[in-house]
């Protein structure tokens, strides 16, 4: 399997329910995060290039990225891969699909 595979919201929910620490990055804007969040680290998509230093320690680890619908997180995933990150996973459908599942 590709090390940078995408995951479903159901798979993310399973990870969150295990009560283990995961590297979850939320690339939405601050007002979206305040309204509804899953406890991930907020780094809005436009800030990702300037905040790479905060993510350096995650290189080689599993990183899960989500946004509202999966589009911004897909762009963030591709950017991180271009910067040498491995094991970067986009959450398909984003928080909208996650909330629809509940």
MARLOFI-339445 format. One record per residue (C-alpha): x, y, z; residue in one letter. Coordinates in nm, 3 decimals. Example, Ala and Ser with C-alpha at 12.3 -4.5 7.8 and 13.67 -1.06 7.14 Angstrom:
<nodes>
<c1: 1.230; c2: -0.450; c3: 0.780; residu: A>
<c1: 1.367; c2: -0.106; c3: 0.714; residu: S>
</nodes>
This chain:
<nodes>
<c1: 0.000; c2: 0.000; c3: 0.000; residu: X>
<c1: 0.115; c2: 0.353; c3: -0.074; residu: X>
<c1: 0.258; c2: 0.508; c3: 0.243; residu: X>
<c1: 0.064; c2: 0.830; c3: 0.172; residu: X>
<c1: -0.281; c2: 0.673; c3: 0.141; residu: X>
<c1: -0.603; c2: 0.862; c3: 0.218; residu: X>
<c1: -0.833; c2: 0.750; c3: 0.497; residu: X>
<c1: -1.207; c2: 0.765; c3: 0.550; residu: X>
<c1: -1.379; c2: 0.948; c3: 0.834; residu: X>
<c1: -1.473; c2: 0.608; c3: 0.976; residu: X>
<c1: -1.104; c2: 0.514; c3: 0.994; residu: X>
<c1: -1.024; c2: 0.847; c3: 1.162; residu: X>
<c1: -1.300; c2: 0.792; c3: 1.416; residu: X>
<c1: -1.152; c2: 0.449; c3: 1.500; residu: X>
<c1: -0.811; c2: 0.610; c3: 1.555; residu: X>
<c1: -0.957; c2: 0.882; c3: 1.779; residu: X>
<c1: -1.158; c2: 0.632; c3: 1.983; residu: X>
<c1: -0.844; c2: 0.428; c3: 2.062; residu: X>
<c1: -0.742; c2: 0.707; c3: 2.298; residu: X>
<c1: -0.390; c2: 0.708; c3: 2.156; residu: X>
<c1: -0.208; c2: 1.025; c3: 2.060; residu: X>
<c1: -0.208; c2: 1.080; c3: 1.684; residu: X>
<c1: -0.068; c2: 1.359; c3: 1.470; residu: X>
<c1: -0.390; c2: 1.526; c3: 1.355; residu: X>
<c1: -0.356; c2: 1.854; c3: 1.167; residu: X>
<c1: -0.659; c2: 2.074; c3: 1.096; residu: X>
<c1: -0.595; c2: 2.305; c3: 0.798; residu: X>
<c1: -0.919; c2: 2.503; c3: 0.822; residu: X>
<c1: -0.938; c2: 2.866; c3: 0.930; residu: X>
<c1: -0.950; c2: 2.966; c3: 1.297; residu: X>
<c1: -1.323; c2: 3.053; c3: 1.295; residu: X>
<c1: -1.405; c2: 2.709; c3: 1.150; residu: X>
<c1: -1.193; c2: 2.540; c3: 1.415; residu: X>
<c1: -1.362; c2: 2.735; c3: 1.694; residu: X>
<c1: -1.704; c2: 2.627; c3: 1.569; residu: X>
<c1: -1.623; c2: 2.257; c3: 1.543; residu: X>
<c1: -1.299; c2: 2.068; c3: 1.594; residu: X>
<c1: -1.164; c2: 1.720; c3: 1.659; residu: X>
<c1: -0.877; c2: 1.831; c3: 1.878; residu: X>
<c1: -0.612; c2: 1.847; c3: 1.609; residu: X>
<c1: -0.339; c2: 2.108; c3: 1.575; residu: X>
<c1: -0.476; c2: 2.411; c3: 1.390; residu: X>
<c1: -0.250; c2: 2.521; c3: 1.103; residu: X>
<c1: -0.458; c2: 2.697; c3: 0.837; residu: X>
<c1: -0.361; c2: 2.587; c3: 0.486; residu: X>
<c1: -0.210; c2: 2.926; c3: 0.396; residu: X>
<c1: 0.020; c2: 2.907; c3: 0.700; residu: X>
<c1: 0.154; c2: 2.555; c3: 0.640; residu: X>
<c1: 0.465; c2: 2.665; c3: 0.443; residu: X>
<c1: 0.564; c2: 2.916; c3: 0.714; residu: X>
<c1: 0.502; c2: 2.670; c3: 0.997; residu: X>
<c1: 0.689; c2: 2.368; c3: 0.862; residu: X>
<c1: 0.929; c2: 2.392; c3: 1.156; residu: X>
<c1: 0.645; c2: 2.294; c3: 1.389; residu: X>
<c1: 0.594; c2: 1.976; c3: 1.190; residu: X>
<c1: 0.957; c2: 1.869; c3: 1.147; residu: X>
<c1: 0.940; c2: 1.643; c3: 1.451; residu: X>
<c1: 0.661; c2: 1.446; c3: 1.283; residu: X>
<c1: 0.871; c2: 1.345; c3: 0.980; residu: X>
<c1: 0.863; c2: 0.967; c3: 0.956; residu: X>
<c1: 0.549; c2: 0.948; c3: 1.171; residu: X>
<c1: 0.189; c2: 0.904; c3: 1.061; residu: X>
<c1: 0.026; c2: 1.244; c3: 0.999; residu: X>
<c1: -0.350; c2: 1.280; c3: 0.943; residu: X>
<c1: -0.477; c2: 1.602; c3: 0.785; residu: X>
<c1: -0.836; c2: 1.716; c3: 0.772; residu: X>
<c1: -1.036; c2: 2.023; c3: 0.673; residu: X>
<c1: -1.400; c2: 2.095; c3: 0.597; residu: X>
<c1: -1.446; c2: 1.868; c3: 0.293; residu: X>
<c1: -1.109; c2: 1.712; c3: 0.211; residu: X>
<c1: -0.992; c2: 1.959; c3: -0.057; residu: X>
<c1: -0.762; c2: 2.182; c3: 0.150; residu: X>
<c1: -0.625; c2: 1.884; c3: 0.339; residu: X>
<c1: -0.546; c2: 1.717; c3: 0.006; residu: X>
<c1: -0.341; c2: 2.021; c3: -0.097; residu: X>
<c1: -0.166; c2: 2.026; c3: 0.241; residu: X>
<c1: -0.088; c2: 1.655; c3: 0.207; residu: X>
<c1: 0.069; c2: 1.706; c3: -0.136; residu: X>
<c1: 0.272; c2: 2.002; c3: -0.008; residu: X>
<c1: 0.406; c2: 1.808; c3: 0.289; residu: X>
<c1: 0.501; c2: 1.516; c3: 0.067; residu: X>
<c1: 0.689; c2: 1.759; c3: -0.160; residu: X>
<c1: 0.879; c2: 1.874; c3: 0.150; residu: X>
<c1: 0.998; c2: 1.523; c3: 0.234; residu: X>
<c1: 0.726; c2: 1.412; c3: 0.473; residu: X>
<c1: 0.616; c2: 1.051; c3: 0.451; residu: X>
<c1: 0.308; c2: 0.873; c3: 0.581; residu: X>
<c1: 0.081; c2: 1.174; c3: 0.525; residu: X>
<c1: -0.289; c2: 1.088; c3: 0.508; residu: X>
<c1: -0.579; c2: 1.304; c3: 0.390; residu: X>
<c1: -0.913; c2: 1.248; c3: 0.565; residu: X>
<c1: -1.160; c2: 1.213; c3: 0.278; residu: X>
<c1: -1.476; c2: 1.418; c3: 0.318; residu: X>
<c1: -1.335; c2: 1.623; c3: 0.605; residu: X>
<c1: -1.526; c2: 1.729; c3: 0.911; residu: X>
<c1: -1.853; c2: 1.753; c3: 0.716; residu: X>
<c1: -1.843; c2: 1.379; c3: 0.645; residu: X>
<c1: -1.726; c2: 1.310; c3: 1.000; residu: X>
<c1: -2.023; c2: 1.493; c3: 1.148; residu: X>
<c1: -2.264; c2: 1.331; c3: 0.901; residu: X>
<c1: -2.150; c2: 0.993; c3: 1.026; residu: X>
<c1: -2.249; c2: 1.065; c3: 1.386; residu: X>
</nodes>
